[in-house]
Amino acid sequence: MTIRRSLRTTLSRAARRLLGAPVLPVIDQLAKADGRFPTFCAALEYLDYEAVPGDVLEFGVFTGKSLALFAQAHGFDPKGMTRRIVGFDSFRGLPPSAESHERWQAGDCAVNHSWHPLLPLGAPVTPAVTFELFAACNLPRPEIEAGDFAETLPATIPGKYSQVALAHLDCDLYESTRDVLAALGPVLADGAMLLFDDWFHYKGHPGKGEARAFHEFLADHPEWGAQPYRSYGSFCQAFILYRR
């Protein structure tokens, strides 16, 4: 299905060129193709309007599409807020997990498996892919922390990233999400936004995956309360954190 959809998109773009119709800029192609973008815009508007300080960190960059959309969303009307756009990923695919999933297996996501304006299907995913995408979108170059979370989290948080306003957790797995939340605990700003890209995986089971990790985080950190913000996309859930 993904290959057929990618082929249709490629043919459609070629047809528009032949007919003289303009091809959308890369960032507009991304925004049009991703149903999560309106929520990304709303999240950054909330953070900038409420003057919640801190950077935007994404965990699970893959090909850089969502990271670019966060950068675009913040650039609309930052209201004087400055934020670094940062991506964490091993770029070696998913690690093993004790929880089996119907779709994801260890090593998945090391190569591109979905539509991308620059990267063919099956091509390796690397930090350079994200840098090239940001350049094509005329966005400032992001910061990329490449490596296993076990290495990059203690090396950069809180030393390099001491305050976080938004964390996009596209980790898929319980173990990865647990480790990210543990690292973020001391650096989350009051009012910070957490967006879980895979919240309803595992058939919506609250005791598995990202949901399990977040419930455990809240139980271990009674100083934080969580206000549901919105569900979006097919599997996603956003929360606002507040200090009790």
N, C-alpha and C positions, 0 to 999 in steps of 0.2 A: 504493500500500500504506500509506504513512504517513497519508494523508488518511482512508482507511477506518479505520485503527486509532485515529486521533484522534477520529473520529466515534463509534466504538464506545465509547471511553472516556467521551466527553461524554454519550452516551445512558445508559451504565451509571451515571454519577453522578446524572443526572436521575432514573433509575428508583429509585435508593436513597433519594433525597429523597422521592419520591412514596410509597414504602413505609415511610418513617419511619426507615430505616437511617442511621446517622451517616456523614457524609462525612469521610474522613481529613483531619487537618491537612495543610497544604501541604507541610511538611518531610517528613511521613510518605509523602505521595504521591510526592515526589521519590525518597526512599530505596527505596520499593517498586518504582518503575519503572526504576531504574538498577542494573544488575548490577555496576557498578564499586564501589558503595558499601561492600561488605564489605572490599575491598582498601583503600579510602580509610581506613576505620576501623582496619584492621591497621597501615597505614603510620603514622598518627598515634599509635597506641598504642605502636608501636616507638620513634618519635622521643621521645615524652613519657617513656616508661619509661627509655630510655637517656640522657635529659637532653641530647639533641642540640639545641644552641641555634640560634635563628634563626627567620625568618618563613616563611610559606607563600606562595609566589608561583605564580600560574597564568598561562600564556602562551597566549592563545586562549580568551577568556571566553565568547564567543557570547552565549547568553541567561542565563548566570549559574548554571545548574543545578549543574554540578560544583563551582563555587566555593562555593555554599551548602552542598553536602554535605561539603566539606572543613571548613568552619566548624563544621558540626554534629558531625563526627567529632572535631575537637579539643575541642569543648565537653563531650564525654562524661566524660572523666576526665583533665584536663590535667596532673595531678600537679605543680602549681605552676609549670608552664611557661607563659609568656606569648608569644603569637605574633600578629603582624599577618597578616590574610588579605588578599592583594593580587592584583588582576587586571590584566593587560596585554592590550590589544586595540586595534586601530585602529577597530573597529566600522564598517568600510567593506568588509568581505569580504576574501577571500584575495587576496594580491598575485600577480603573475605568477611563474611558475617555469620554469626551463629543462627540468625533468623533466615530461613529460606524464603525466597520470593518467587512468584510465578514467572517473572520476566527477567529481573536483574541477576546476573551472576558475577563472580569475581573476574575482574579484567574488562568488564563491559565499560564503554565510554572512553576507551583508549583511542578509538577512531570515530570519525563523524558518522552518525546514523540518521541525520535528519537534514531538512533543507537549510542551506547556508548560502548567503549571497556570494561568498568567495571560495568556500572550501567544498571540494567534491565529496560525495558519499564514499566512505571507506578510507579517506585520507587521515593520516595520524593527527591527533590533537596535540598542539604544542603551545607554549607561551607566545611564540611568534605569530600564531594564527590570531590571537586576541589583539596583539599590537597592530597587526595589519588591518584588522577590522576597525579598530578605533581610528586609524589613519584614514581609512576609506570613508568613515562617518564624520570626519573633521572634528573629532573629539580629542581632548588632551589625553596624552598617554597615561594609562592607569599604572598602578603599582601591582606587580604580580609576585606572590610568594609561592614559588614552585617547590614541591616536595611533600612528603607525608606530613599529615597534621601533627604527628608525634614529634616531628622536628621543627616545623615552621611555627606552630603555636607558641611553644615556650621561648622561641628565639625572637619573637616579634611582639608578643602581648604579655605584659603591658609596656615593654621597653620602647617599641616603635609606635605602637597604636595604643595610646593610653586612654582614649575615650571613643566610644562607639555609639552612633546615633541609630544606625540601621544595620542589621545583619540579615543577609539572605542565605538561608540554609538549604542548599540544594544538594544535600549529602546522601539522600536516599536511605541510608542505613542507620540503625540505632547507635552502633558503636561510634561512628564518625560524628553524629549529631551530639551524642553525650560528651565527647571530648571537646567539641567546639563550645558548647554551652558552659562547660566547666572553665574553659579559658576565658570566656567572655564575662563571666559573673562579676569580677572586680572592676571591669571597665565600661559597663553599660551605663549610659546616661539616664537620668530620670526622664521617663517619657519615651525611651528608645523603642523602636519598632523591630519586631522579629517577624520575618516572613519565612514560612516553612513551605517549600515547594512540593514536598512529597507527603504532606500531612495525612492524606487519606489513602496512602498505599496500604498494603496488607489488608485489603478489603475493609478499610476503615477501622481496624481493630485498635482501640486506644492503648493497648498494652504492648504494641509493637512499633518498630520504626521510630520516626521522628516524634510522634505523639508520646510514646513511652519515654523517650529521652527528656522531653520538655516537662512532663508530669513529674519525673524524678528530680529535675532541676528545681522546680518550684517547691517540692517537698523538702529539698536540702537547703533552700534559700528563702526562709520565711520573710526576709526583708523585702522580697519582691512580690507584688501582685500582678496579675495579667488580665487585661481587658480585651476580649475578642474584638478585633477591628473589622475584618470581613473575610469571607471565603471568596475565592476567585479561581479562574482557570478550572481545570478538571480535578486537581488534587490538592489545591493550595489553601493555606489558612494563615492569616496575619493576626498578630497580637501587639498591643501596646503595653509596655511594662511600666509600672509606677512603684515608687518606694512607699512602703506602708508607713 
